[in-house]
Amino acid sequence: MRLPIYRVPAALGLLLCPLLSHAQDAAPTIDTGDTAWIIAATALVLFMTLPGLALFYAGLVRAKNVLSILMQCFAITGVVSLLWLAVGYSLVFSDGGSAQAFIGGLDKAFLLGVTRDSVFGTIPETLFFMFQMTFAIITPALVIGGFAERKRFSAVLAFSALWLLLVYVPLAHWVWGGGWLADLGVMDFAGGIVVHVSAGVSALVCAVVVGRRRGFPHTAMTPHSLPFTVAGAGMLWVGWFGFNAGSALAANGSAGMAMLTTHMGASAGALAWMFIEWKKYGKPSMLGVATGVVAGLGTITPASGFVGPLGAVVIGLCAGTVCFFATQLLKRKLQIDDSLDVSPVHGVGGVIGTLLTGVFAAVSLGGTGFTVQTSMLAQVGVQALGVVATAAWCAFVTWSILKLCDALFKLRVSEEKETEGLDLAEHGERGYSP
């Protein structure tokens, strides 16, 4: 039967309706569930720095330096936040044109063009900006553990600002902003390369360039408040769920699995460190368990959204074991004064986790599959390239920044001020009444 001519437009309209509907659906829209979860995750990640990392570090230093560590964490939060707004976010996540492989552009400097209605995926772009900013805050805050108790406050601020712009921003663009490592297929779900390898390598360089604390290694420099450190470790453990599960950028199965693997990795890391210490010294210590938790958390970070729970347990066990012996090697054998063990815990953990992501992401092992489709060996190779490139970049640029800051500000406090303590010498305050 022939269709009457006057019905042809109506029939065409019916045929085009699904296409028009699909076009409308394809427009980016805000999902309220995803948005609510990322708001919570953002708060959790900031909670990791303030007060989590601040307390964890403050408990590990001597009583005369407790306020200096807290001050540095708070000040770095402010400095990084303003720099992230000014240029950091744009250089990581906007189009860099011909330089896209290495750095983004300035199209979104000061969030130019970003409004309440701007969308990134299924969440407001302002929220994505905030979530990524919390990562940018905690990474240079981790680095201060490498030179704790001996660096001038002015030098800390200058170093942290330059380090954010010259080390963190390019790395974040390479991996998460569409740079050359992303093009190669490197897998870093929540910051094994961008956060932990970068912080660990940079802290090691800082420890070597700034030099040892007066009296190290012959004078005992025990933590002044283990309750502070344990409380901080607990806050880090809880906050890390936002760090890793939030990196799914949605309230979905990937976020749920990332939360599960994060917890399994932390648990396995804590127990591995505890049992090794128990066997070696006859007693398990609270400091050891807390450090094992952080080692497990840092090591599972790059793999958290890509592996299954059994893979997370193996990664956590490797973290607690290898990071324990790395700490012993660095301080007792090499006598490098990385004051708060950033390089053997975060750096070594980040390397282990990044490499093992290339193994346990295999579908046959409960993972999501590889970005590099050819083979497990090829994926591990790309992961290793990411680690080596990151380590080389961080080491060279961090050394250069330190030399510049030393020429401009002088990195280290005087021997008298170091003996007196940075709380009084640099800030005119005491953490505790005499």
Protein Blocks (a to p, Z undefined) as FASTA:
>chain_A
ZZdfklmmmmmmmmmmmmmmmmmmmpccddfklmmmmmmmmmmmmmmmmmmlmmmmmmmm
cfklmmmmmmmmmmmmmmmmmmmmmmmmmmmmmcehjmlmmoccfklgghioiafklceh
jacfklmmmmmmmmmmmmmmmmmmmmgoiacfklmmmmmmmmmmmmmmmmmmmmmnopak
lmnopacfkopmmmmmmmmmmmmmmmmmnopaehiakbccddfblklmmmmmmmmmmmmm
mmmmmmnopacfklmmmmmmmmmmmmmmmmmmmmmmmmmnopacfklmmmmmmmmmmmmm
mmmmmmcfklmmmmmmmmmmmmmmmmmmmmmmnopacfkommmmmmmmmmmmmmmmmmmm
pmklopabjfblmbmklmmmmmmmmmmmmmmmmmmmmmmmmmmmmmmnopbacfklmmno
pklmmnopafbdZZ
